[in-house]
Amino acid sequence: KVCGSQSGRAVDKMAVTGLHETDFDGVKGILESKCVFVVKQLYRDEIKQCGFMEKALLKNYPSDDFHTVYVCEIEKIFQKQD
């Protein structure tokens, strides 16, 4: 709930959640993750208000604080074994 709703600029998410950073074959990730994707970034752009086909979705951005969208290629997947 913290990671999806709090800004990393305002909150130290690792401290608040008690999560731990670890190394996955040279890439930093979260130790407690069930699955970690290592990706190569191919494209990024800022989401724009004019791009929304469903205007009702704009209610999720009351301050026009749109996200950045990324297109990536998956290079590796690390998955915990039960």
KAPEVEN-V253570 format. One record per helix or strand of 3 or more residues. SS is the DSSP state (H for helix, E for strand). FROM is the first residue (numbers start at 1). TO is the last residue. Records with the same first field share a line. If there is no record, write none. Layout:
# KAPEVEN-V253570
SS=FROM-TO  FROM-TO
This chain:
# KAPEVEN-V253570
H=2-5  13-17  49-51  55-60
E=21-24  27-30  35-46  68-79
